[in-house]
Amino acid sequence: MIRDAATVILVRTGAKGPEVFLLRRRKNASFMGGAFVFPGGARDEGEDDLRVTAARELFEEAGVLLATTPVAREQAVALRTRTLDGEPLPALLAEAGLALDPDALTYFAHWITPSIEPRRFSARFFVAVLPEGQAPSFDARETVDECWLTPENALACAQELALPPPQVRTLWEIARAASVDALLELARARAASPHPILPRMAPIAAMPGGFALLLPWDPEYTTAGTGDSAPMAADHPLAVGPSRFILEDRTWKNVAAPGSTTAG
């Protein structure tokens, strides 16, 4: 079973350009345990718009409330404590006269967990800008640490952060944006040509660990990959850069297929 999910690439303007917020999942988590990831999670019943899922998960995991009206930091903290203690968020927002703002989220990507994984998600990634006056923080339940980093610095610390492939690839993509406005423009351009990113496991003896994860435009995606597939044409706007992942020194690395270029 593949569950719908949503993830938020929370960004702010830093001294050296856009910075991205990452949370470390607890080590014994059933999915991506110990890894630094973007806030996110599975869709709840009744959430027909995955942007609502994204906004709810961002609030629960990071304490950032994307609302249609400004929210004081103290109010957001109080509401978050109550929802983490089990009170339903829609009722809490109605009580406070607030509403989630789906339009604060801009579609960026769609990742589907490979067939080899026991737990699978069809996750939409959205970009959101940190609202003025709010400050994210881990929840000390599902997440146990946090950091703001530029995409370049996050990639340089990929091993220390235990970044999973979707985070590595997304950070590589957003590193091309010199400002938050440029990142939002990039997201809107990507939304015009959406395509799911469904990696396929390929046994390749020459690779570290004897395998690689192939992205949909890799030249061996359909011939060497195993499991479910969603191939992408080589001229698709998203089919740029390194097309496969290898696991080397406990670090996921996005690399080019032998003999190919890494345009983009």
C-alpha positions as protocol buffer text, in pm:
chain_id: "A"
residue {
  index: 1
  type: MET
  ca { x: 0 y: 0 z: 0 }
}
residue {
  index: 2
  type: ILE
  ca { x: 128 y: 345 z: -94 }
}
residue {
  index: 3
  type: ARG
  ca { x: 11 y: 626 z: 134 }
}
residue {
  index: 4
  type: ASP
  ca { x: -27 y: 986 z: 23 }
}
residue {
  index: 5
  type: ALA
  ca { x: 203 y: 1224 z: 208 }
}
residue {
  index: 6
  type: ALA
  ca { x: 328 y: 1581 z: 197 }
}
residue {
  index: 7
  type: THR
  ca { x: 660 y: 1746 z: 278 }
}
residue {
  index: 8
  type: VAL
  ca { x: 751 y: 2112 z: 330 }
}
residue {
  index: 9
  type: ILE
  ca { x: 1074 y: 2272 z: 213 }
}
residue {
  index: 10
  type: LEU
  ca { x: 1069 y: 2558 z: 466 }
}
residue {
  index: 11
  type: VAL
  ca { x: 1298 y: 2842 z: 360 }
}
residue {
  index: 12
  type: ARG
  ca { x: 1416 y: 3180 z: 481 }
}
residue {
  index: 13
  type: THR
  ca { x: 1659 y: 3443 z: 356 }
}
residue {
  index: 14
  type: GLY
  ca { x: 2002 y: 3403 z: 516 }
}
residue {
  index: 15
  type: ALA
  ca { x: 2326 y: 3596 z: 499 }
}
residue {
  index: 16
  type: LYS
  ca { x: 2444 y: 3390 z: 201 }
}
residue {
  index: 17
  type: GLY
  ca { x: 2113 y: 3329 z: 27 }
}
residue {
  index: 18
  type: PRO
  ca { x: 1823 y: 3091 z: 92 }
}
residue {
  index: 19
  type: GLU
  ca { x: 1845 y: 2866 z: 396 }
}
residue {
  index: 20
  type: VAL
  ca { x: 1647 y: 2545 z: 443 }
}
residue {
  index: 21
  type: PHE
  ca { x: 1508 y: 2402 z: 766 }
}
residue {
  index: 22
  type: LEU
  ca { x: 1583 y: 2038 z: 847 }
}
residue {
  index: 23
  type: LEU
  ca { x: 1467 y: 1814 z: 1133 }
}
residue {
  index: 24
  type: ARG
  ca { x: 1634 y: 1498 z: 1260 }
}
residue {
  index: 25
  type: ARG
  ca { x: 1398 y: 1206 z: 1305 }
}
residue {
  index: 26
  type: ARG
  ca { x: 1448 y: 996 z: 1617 }
}
residue {
  index: 27
  type: LYS
  ca { x: 1677 y: 698 z: 1564 }
}
residue {
  index: 28
  type: ASN
  ca { x: 1409 y: 436 z: 1631 }
}
residue {
  index: 29
  type: ALA
  ca { x: 1159 y: 592 z: 1389 }
}
residue {
  index: 30
  type: SER
  ca { x: 1005 y: 337 z: 1155 }
}
residue {
  index: 31
  type: PHE
  ca { x: 1089 y: 549 z: 848 }
}
residue {
  index: 32
  type: MET
  ca { x: 1416 y: 735 z: 787 }
}
residue {
  index: 33
  type: GLY
  ca { x: 1522 y: 694 z: 1149 }
}
residue {
  index: 34
  type: GLY
  ca { x: 1812 y: 921 z: 1250 }
}
residue {
  index: 35
  type: ALA
  ca { x: 1806 y: 1120 z: 925 }
}
residue {
  index: 36
  type: PHE
  ca { x: 1769 y: 1494 z: 883 }
}
residue {
  index: 37
  type: VAL
  ca { x: 1465 y: 1556 z: 661 }
}
residue {
  index: 38
  type: PHE
  ca { x: 1218 y: 1825 z: 564 }
}
residue {
  index: 39
  type: PRO
  ca { x: 908 y: 1837 z: 788 }
}
residue {
  index: 40
  type: GLY
  ca { x: 627 y: 1618 z: 659 }
}
residue {
  index: 41
  type: GLY
  ca { x: 415 y: 1309 z: 697 }
}
residue {
  index: 42
  type: ALA
  ca { x: 119 y: 1105 z: 579 }
}
residue {
  index: 43
  type: ARG
  ca { x: -220 y: 1242 z: 481 }
}
residue {
  index: 44
  type: ASP
  ca { x: -493 y: 1222 z: 744 }
}
residue {
  index: 45
  type: GLU
  ca { x: -846 y: 1114 z: 663 }
}
residue {
  index: 46
  type: GLY
  ca { x: -1048 y: 1406 z: 526 }
}
residue {
  index: 47
  type: GLU
  ca { x: -748 y: 1599 z: 392 }
}
residue {
  index: 48
  type: ASP
  ca { x: -844 y: 1619 z: 26 }
}
residue {
  index: 49
  type: ASP
  ca { x: -583 y: 1887 z: -46 }
}
residue {
  index: 50
  type: LEU
  ca { x: -229 y: 1768 z: 22 }
}
residue {
  index: 51
  type: ARG
  ca { x: -131 y: 2127 z: 91 }
}
residue {
  index: 52
  type: VAL
  ca { x: -347 y: 2097 z: 404 }
}
residue {
  index: 53
  type: THR
  ca { x: -151 y: 1785 z: 498 }
}
residue {
  index: 54
  type: ALA
  ca { x: 171 y: 1975 z: 441 }
}
residue {
  index: 55
  type: ALA
  ca { x: 60 y: 2270 z: 656 }
}
residue {
  index: 56
  type: ARG
  ca { x: -59 y: 2043 z: 938 }
}
residue {
  index: 57
  type: GLU
  ca { x: 261 y: 1838 z: 939 }
}
residue {
  index: 58
  type: LEU
  ca { x: 472 y: 2154 z: 933 }
}
residue {
  index: 59
  type: PHE
  ca { x: 285 y: 2281 z: 1238 }
}
residue {
  index: 60
  type: GLU
  ca { x: 303 y: 1954 z: 1430 }
}
residue {
  index: 61
  type: GLU
  ca { x: 667 y: 1875 z: 1353 }
}
residue {
  index: 62
  type: ALA
  ca { x: 818 y: 2224 z: 1335 }
}
residue {
  index: 63
  type: GLY
  ca { x: 570 y: 2454 z: 1510 }
}
residue {
  index: 64
  type: VAL
  ca { x: 527 y: 2684 z: 1210 }
}
residue {
  index: 65
  type: LEU
  ca { x: 166 y: 2777 z: 1141 }
}
residue {
  index: 66
  type: LEU
  ca { x: 83 y: 2882 z: 783 }
}
residue {
  index: 67
  type: ALA
  ca { x: -237 y: 3075 z: 843 }
}
residue {
  index: 68
  type: THR
  ca { x: -444 y: 3318 z: 639 }
}
residue {
  index: 69
  type: THR
  ca { x: -387 y: 3586 z: 904 }
}
residue {
  index: 70
  type: PRO
  ca { x: -74 y: 3669 z: 1109 }
}
residue {
  index: 71
  type: VAL
  ca { x: -17 y: 3450 z: 1415 }
}
residue {
  index: 72
  type: ALA
  ca { x: 172 y: 3558 z: 1725 }
}
residue {
  index: 73
  type: ARG
  ca { x: 456 y: 3324 z: 1818 }
}
residue {
  index: 74
  type: GLU
  ca { x: 314 y: 3266 z: 2166 }
}
residue {
  index: 75
  type: GLN
  ca { x: -24 y: 3168 z: 2022 }
}
residue {
  index: 76
  type: ALA
  ca { x: 136 y: 2925 z: 1778 }
}
residue {
  index: 77
  type: VAL
  ca { x: 334 y: 2762 z: 2060 }
}
residue {
  index: 78
  type: ALA
  ca { x: 22 y: 2718 z: 2274 }
}
residue {
  index: 79
  type: LEU
  ca { x: -183 y: 2571 z: 1989 }
}
residue {
  index: 80
  type: ARG
  ca { x: 98 y: 2335 z: 1892 }
}
residue {
  index: 81
  type: THR
  ca { x: 127 y: 2200 z: 2246 }
}
residue {
  index: 82
  type: ARG
  ca { x: -242 y: 2124 z: 2251 }
}
residue {
  index: 83
  type: THR
  ca { x: -246 y: 1950 z: 1912 }
}
residue {
  index: 84
  type: LEU
  ca { x: 60 y: 1741 z: 2004 }
}
residue {
  index: 85
  type: ASP
  ca { x: -129 y: 1636 z: 2317 }
}
residue {
  index: 86
  type: GLY
  ca { x: -405 y: 1499 z: 2096 }
}
residue {
  index: 87
  type: GLU
  ca { x: -653 y: 1779 z: 2033 }
}
residue {
  index: 88
  type: PRO
  ca { x: -760 y: 1795 z: 1665 }
}
residue {
  index: 89
  type: LEU
  ca { x: -604 y: 2086 z: 1481 }
}
residue {
  index: 90
  type: PRO
  ca { x: -917 y: 2190 z: 1284 }
}
residue {
  index: 91
  type: ALA
  ca { x: -1111 y: 2239 z: 1609 }
}
residue {
  index: 92
  type: LEU
  ca { x: -825 y: 2432 z: 1767 }
}
residue {
  index: 93
  type: LEU
  ca { x: -796 y: 2663 z: 1467 }
}
residue {
  index: 94
  type: ALA
  ca { x: -1171 y: 2725 z: 1463 }
}
residue {
  index: 95
  type: GLU
  ca { x: -1161 y: 2808 z: 1834 }
}
residue {
  index: 96
  type: ALA
  ca { x: -882 y: 3059 z: 1773 }
}
residue {
  index: 97
  type: GLY
  ca { x: -1049 y: 3209 z: 1466 }
}
residue {
  index: 98
  type: LEU
  ca { x: -767 y: 3090 z: 1241 }
}
residue {
  index: 99
  type: ALA
  ca { x: -748 y: 2895 z: 915 }
}
residue {
  index: 100
  type: LEU
  ca { x: -465 y: 2717 z: 736 }
}
residue {
  index: 101
  type: ASP
  ca { x: -341 y: 2888 z: 420 }
}
residue {
  index: 102
  type: PRO
  ca { x: -282 y: 2627 z: 147 }
}
residue {
  index: 103
  type: ASP
  ca { x: -179 y: 2906 z: -92 }
}
residue {
  index: 104
  type: ALA
  ca { x: 133 y: 2962 z: 120 }
}
residue {
  index: 105
  type: LEU
  ca { x: 265 y: 2634 z: -24 }
}
residue {
  index: 106
  type: THR
  ca { x: 404 y: 2602 z: -376 }
}
residue {
  index: 107
  type: TYR
  ca { x: 440 y: 2260 z: -538 }
}
residue {
  index: 108
  type: PHE
  ca { x: 798 y: 2155 z: -603 }
}
residue {
  index: 109
  type: ALA
  ca { x: 822 y: 1777 z: -658 }
}
residue {
  index: 110
  type: HIS
  ca { x: 653 y: 1439 z: -626 }
}
residue {
  index: 111
  type: TRP
  ca { x: 852 y: 1148 z: -485 }
}
residue {
  index: 112
  type: ILE
  ca { x: 732 y: 787 z: -458 }
}
residue {
  index: 113
  type: THR
  ca { x: 913 y: 541 z: -233 }
}
residue {
  index: 114
  type: PRO
  ca { x: 1080 y: 257 z: -428 }
}
residue {
  index: 115
  type: SER
  ca { x: 921 y: -88 z: -435 }
}
residue {
  index: 116
  type: ILE
  ca { x: 1204 y: -233 z: -226 }
}
residue {
  index: 117
  type: GLU
  ca { x: 1091 y: -38 z: 82 }
}
residue {
  index: 118
  type: PRO
  ca { x: 836 y: -201 z: 319 }
}
residue {
  index: 119
  type: ARG
  ca { x: 670 y: 135 z: 388 }
}
residue {
  index: 120
  type: ARG
  ca { x: 587 y: 339 z: 82 }
}
residue {
  index: 121
  type: PHE
  ca { x: 465 y: 694 z: 35 }
}
residue {
  index: 122
  type: SER
  ca { x: 355 y: 909 z: -257 }
}
residue {
  index: 123
  type: ALA
  ca { x: 481 y: 1242 z: -126 }
}
residue {
  index: 124
  type: ARG
  ca { x: 433 y: 1587 z: -272 }
}
residue {
  index: 125
  type: PHE
  ca { x: 703 y: 1835 z: -181 }
}
residue {
  index: 126
  type: PHE
  ca { x: 601 y: 2200 z: -134 }
}
residue {
  index: 127
  type: VAL
  ca { x: 804 y: 2517 z: -76 }
}
residue {
  index: 128
  type: ALA
  ca { x: 695 y: 2756 z: 201 }
}
residue {
  index: 129
  type: VAL
  ca { x: 855 y: 3074 z: 329 }
}
residue {
  index: 130
  type: LEU
  ca { x: 893 y: 3110 z: 706 }
}
residue {
  index: 131
  type: PRO
  ca { x: 621 y: 3353 z: 822 }
}
residue {
  index: 132
  type: GLU
  ca { x: 740 y: 3672 z: 990 }
}
residue {
  index: 133
  type: GLY
  ca { x: 755 y: 3643 z: 1368 }
}
residue {
  index: 134
  type: GLN
  ca { x: 756 y: 3263 z: 1381 }
}
residue {
  index: 135
  type: ALA
  ca { x: 1046 y: 3033 z: 1467 }
}
residue {
  index: 136
  type: PRO
  ca { x: 1050 y: 2658 z: 1399 }
}
residue {
  index: 137
  type: SER
  ca { x: 1152 y: 2401 z: 1657 }
}
residue {
  index: 138
  type: PHE
  ca { x: 1160 y: 2021 z: 1673 }
}
residue {
  index: 139
  type: ASP
  ca { x: 878 y: 1853 z: 1864 }
}
residue {
  index: 140
  type: ALA
  ca { x: 1097 y: 1628 z: 2087 }
}
residue {
  index: 141
  type: ARG
  ca { x: 866 y: 1341 z: 1996 }
}
residue {
  index: 142
  type: GLU
  ca { x: 906 y: 1238 z: 1634 }
}
residue {
  index: 143
  type: THR
  ca { x: 1196 y: 1480 z: 1582 }
}
residue {
  index: 144
  type: VAL
  ca { x: 1492 y: 1542 z: 1811 }
}
residue {
  index: 145
  type: ASP
  ca { x: 1715 y: 1806 z: 1648 }
}
residue {
  index: 146
  type: GLU
  ca { x: 1703 y: 2085 z: 1392 }
}
residue {
  index: 147
  type: CYS
  ca { x: 1917 y: 2312 z: 1177 }
}
residue {
  index: 148
  type: TRP
  ca { x: 1904 y: 2592 z: 922 }
}
residue {
  index: 149
  type: LEU
  ca { x: 2155 y: 2547 z: 641 }
}
residue {
  index: 150
  type: THR
  ca { x: 2215 y: 2672 z: 292 }
}
residue {
  index: 151
  type: PRO
  ca { x: 2159 y: 2393 z: 37 }
}
residue {
  index: 152
  type: GLU
  ca { x: 2532 y: 2388 z: -38 }
}
residue {
  index: 153
  type: ASN
  ca { x: 2629 y: 2349 z: 327 }
}
residue {
  index: 154
  type: ALA
  ca { x: 2368 y: 2079 z: 382 }
}
residue {
  index: 155
  type: LEU
  ca { x: 2504 y: 1879 z: 89 }
}
residue {
  index: 156
  type: ALA
  ca { x: 2860 y: 1923 z: 219 }
}
residue {
  index: 157
  type: CYS
  ca { x: 2741 y: 1768 z: 549 }
}
residue {
  index: 158
  type: ALA
  ca { x: 2539 y: 1489 z: 387 }
}
residue {
  index: 159
  type: GLN
  ca { x: 2710 y: 1214 z: 584 }
}
residue {
  index: 160
  type: GLU
  ca { x: 2676 y: 1387 z: 920 }
}
residue {
  index: 161
  type: LEU
  ca { x: 2311 y: 1470 z: 847 }
}
residue {
  index: 162
  type: ALA
  ca { x: 2237 y: 1119 z: 711 }
}
residue {
  index: 163
  type: LEU
  ca { x: 2043 y: 1279 z: 426 }
}
residue {
  index: 164
  type: PRO
  ca { x: 1810 y: 1043 z: 234 }
}
residue {
  index: 165
  type: PRO
  ca { x: 1805 y: 1056 z: -149 }
}
residue {
  index: 166
  type: PRO
  ca { x: 1498 y: 1286 z: -184 }
}
residue {
  index: 167
  type: GLN
  ca { x: 1662 y: 1543 z: 43 }
}
residue {
  index: 168
  type: VAL
  ca { x: 1996 y: 1518 z: -140 }
}
residue {
  index: 169
  type: ARG
  ca { x: 1833 y: 1563 z: -478 }
}
residue {
  index: 170
  type: THR
  ca { x: 1603 y: 1845 z: -364 }
}
residue {
  index: 171
  type: LEU
  ca { x: 1891 y: 2035 z: -205 }
}
residue {
  index: 172
  type: TRP
  ca { x: 2089 y: 2000 z: -529 }
}
residue {
  index: 173
  type: GLU
  ca { x: 1794 y: 2141 z: -722 }
}
residue {
  index: 174
  type: ILE
  ca { x: 1722 y: 2436 z: -496 }
}
residue {
  index: 175
  type: ALA
  ca { x: 2091 y: 2527 z: -473 }
}
residue {
  index: 176
  type: ARG
  ca { x: 2046 y: 2680 z: -819 }
}
residue {
  index: 177
  type: ALA
  ca { x: 1825 y: 2956 z: -673 }
}
residue {
  index: 178
  type: ALA
  ca { x: 2016 y: 3262 z: -555 }
}
residue {
  index: 179
  type: SER
  ca { x: 1726 y: 3402 z: -353 }
}
residue {
  index: 180
  type: VAL
  ca { x: 1398 y: 3295 z: -196 }
}
residue {
  index: 181
  type: ASP
  ca { x: 1207 y: 3471 z: -476 }
}
residue {
  index: 182
  type: ALA
  ca { x: 1415 y: 3283 z: -733 }
}
residue {
  index: 183
  type: LEU
  ca { x: 1337 y: 2957 z: -554 }
}
residue {
  index: 184
  type: LEU
  ca { x: 964 y: 3026 z: -567 }
}
residue {
  index: 185
  type: GLU
  ca { x: 998 y: 3107 z: -937 }
}
residue {
  index: 186
  type: LEU
  ca { x: 1183 y: 2777 z: -987 }
}
residue {
  index: 187
  type: ALA
  ca { x: 906 y: 2592 z: -804 }
}
residue {
  index: 188
  type: ARG
  ca { x: 637 y: 2746 z: -1022 }
}
residue {
  index: 189
  type: ALA
  ca { x: 830 y: 2648 z: -1334 }
}
residue {
  index: 190
  type: ARG
  ca { x: 863 y: 2291 z: -1211 }
}
residue {
  index: 191
  type: ALA
  ca { x: 491 y: 2275 z: -1132 }
}
residue {
  index: 192
  type: ALA
  ca { x: 417 y: 2337 z: -1500 }
}
residue {
  index: 193
  type: SER
  ca { x: 568 y: 1997 z: -1591 }
}
residue {
  index: 194
  type: PRO
  ca { x: 511 y: 1764 z: -1294 }
}
residue {
  index: 195
  type: HIS
  ca { x: 632 y: 1404 z: -1305 }
}
residue {
  index: 196
  type: PRO
  ca { x: 667 y: 1154 z: -1019 }
}
residue {
  index: 197
  type: ILE
  ca { x: 1019 y: 1061 z: -916 }
}
residue {
  index: 198
  type: LEU
  ca { x: 1009 y: 687 z: -850 }
}
residue {
  index: 199
  type: PRO
  ca { x: 1360 y: 543 z: -801 }
}
residue {
  index: 200
  type: ARG
  ca { x: 1425 y: 183 z: -904 }
}
residue {
  index: 201
  type: MET
  ca { x: 1681 y: -45 z: -743 }
}
residue {
  index: 202
  type: ALA
  ca { x: 1933 y: -190 z: -988 }
}
residue {
  index: 203
  type: PRO
  ca { x: 2183 y: -463 z: -897 }
}
residue {
  index: 204
  type: ILE
  ca { x: 2515 y: -330 z: -1033 }
}
residue {
  index: 205
  type: ALA
  ca { x: 2822 y: -518 z: -914 }
}
residue {
  index: 206
  type: ALA
  ca { x: 3059 y: -229 z: -986 }
}
residue {
  index: 207
  type: MET
  ca { x: 2871 y: 6 z: -750 }
}
residue {
  index: 208
  type: PRO
  ca { x: 2943 y: 34 z: -375 }
}
residue {
  index: 209
  type: GLY
  ca { x: 2718 y: -218 z: -204 }
}
residue {
  index: 210
  type: GLY
  ca { x: 2647 y: -380 z: -539 }
}
residue {
  index: 211
  type: PHE
  ca { x: 2347 y: -164 z: -632 }
}
residue {
  index: 212
  type: ALA
  ca { x: 2229 y: 179 z: -737 }
}
residue {
  index: 213
  type: LEU
  ca { x: 1899 y: 364 z: -719 }
}
residue {
  index: 214
  type: LEU
  ca { x: 1808 y: 483 z: -1066 }
}
residue {
  index: 215
  type: LEU
  ca { x: 1605 y: 798 z: -1124 }
}
residue {
  index: 216
  type: PRO
  ca { x: 1342 y: 799 z: -1401 }
}
residue {
  index: 217
  type: TRP
  ca { x: 1566 y: 952 z: -1670 }
}
residue {
  index: 218
  type: ASP
  ca { x: 1866 y: 726 z: -1607 }
}
residue {
  index: 219
  type: PRO
  ca { x: 1963 y: 544 z: -1930 }
}
residue {
  index: 220
  type: GLU
  ca { x: 1930 y: 207 z: -1751 }
}
residue {
  index: 221
  type: TYR
  ca { x: 1609 y: 287 z: -1563 }
}
residue {
  index: 222
  type: THR
  ca { x: 1383 y: 60 z: -1770 }
}
residue {
  index: 223
  type: THR
  ca { x: 1641 y: -210 z: -1848 }
}
residue {
  index: 224
  type: ALA
  ca { x: 1830 y: -262 z: -1521 }
}
residue {
  index: 225
  type: GLY
  ca { x: 1589 y: -125 z: -1261 }
}
residue {
  index: 226
  type: THR
  ca { x: 1348 y: -347 z: -1069 }
}
residue {
  index: 227
  type: GLY
  ca { x: 1002 y: -289 z: -925 }
}
residue {
  index: 228
  type: ASP
  ca { x: 743 y: -24 z: -1002 }
}
residue {
  index: 229
  type: SER
  ca { x: 846 y: 236 z: -1256 }
}
residue {
  index: 230
  type: ALA
  ca { x: 757 y: 581 z: -1384 }
}
residue {
  index: 231
  type: PRO
  ca { x: 1004 y: 648 z: -1669 }
}
residue {
  index: 232
  type: MET
  ca { x: 1075 y: 1003 z: -1776 }
}
residue {
  index: 233
  type: ALA
  ca { x: 1172 y: 1115 z: -2124 }
}
residue {
  index: 234
  type: ALA
  ca { x: 1530 y: 1233 z: -2155 }
}
residue {
  index: 235
  type: ASP
  ca { x: 1411 y: 1574 z: -2276 }
}
residue {
  index: 236
  type: HIS
  ca { x: 1170 y: 1629 z: -1985 }
}
residue {
  index: 237
  type: PRO
  ca { x: 1239 y: 1960 z: -1804 }
}
residue {
  index: 238
  type: LEU
  ca { x: 1308 y: 1773 z: -1478 }
}
residue {
  index: 239
  type: ALA
  ca { x: 1548 y: 1524 z: -1637 }
}
residue {
  index: 240
  type: VAL
  ca { x: 1865 y: 1716 z: -1557 }
}
residue {
  index: 241
  type: GLY
  ca { x: 2176 y: 1641 z: -1358 }
}
residue {
  index: 242
  type: PRO
  ca { x: 2297 y: 1314 z: -1202 }
}
residue {
  index: 243
  type: SER
  ca { x: 2051 y: 1031 z: -1258 }
}
residue {
  index: 244
  type: ARG
  ca { x: 2133 y: 773 z: -992 }
}
residue {
  index: 245
  type: PHE
  ca { x: 2218 y: 728 z: -626 }
}
residue {
  index: 246
  type: ILE
  ca { x: 2485 y: 512 z: -469 }
}
residue {
  index: 247
  type: LEU
  ca { x: 2543 y: 444 z: -100 }
}
residue {
  index: 248
  type: GLU
  ca { x: 2910 y: 503 z: -23 }
}
residue {
  index: 249
  type: ASP
  ca { x: 3061 y: 540 z: 326 }
}
residue {
  index: 250
  type: ARG
  ca { x: 2707 y: 537 z: 468 }
}
residue {
  index: 251
  type: THR
  ca { x: 2627 y: 842 z: 256 }
}
residue {
  index: 252
  type: TRP
  ca { x: 2382 y: 871 z: -31 }
}
residue {
  index: 253
  type: LYS
  ca { x: 2552 y: 1031 z: -331 }
}
residue {
  index: 254
  type: ASN
  ca { x: 2375 y: 1154 z: -645 }
}
residue {
  index: 255
  type: VAL
  ca { x: 2603 y: 1055 z: -935 }
}
residue {
  index: 256
  type: ALA
  ca { x: 2591 y: 1045 z: -1313 }
}
residue {
  index: 257
  type: ALA
  ca { x: 2543 y: 724 z: -1509 }
}
residue {
  index: 258
  type: PRO
  ca { x: 2863 y: 603 z: -1675 }
}
residue {
  index: 259
  type: GLY
  ca { x: 2917 y: 787 z: -2002 }
}
residue {
  index: 260
  type: SER
  ca { x: 2643 y: 1044 z: -1944 }
}
residue {
  index: 261
  type: THR
  ca { x: 2660 y: 1417 z: -1886 }
}
residue {
  index: 262
  type: THR
  ca { x: 2521 y: 1612 z: -1590 }
}
residue {
  index: 263
  type: ALA
  ca { x: 2369 y: 1909 z: -1765 }
}
residue {
  index: 264
  type: GLY
  ca { x: 2159 y: 2139 z: -1551 }
}
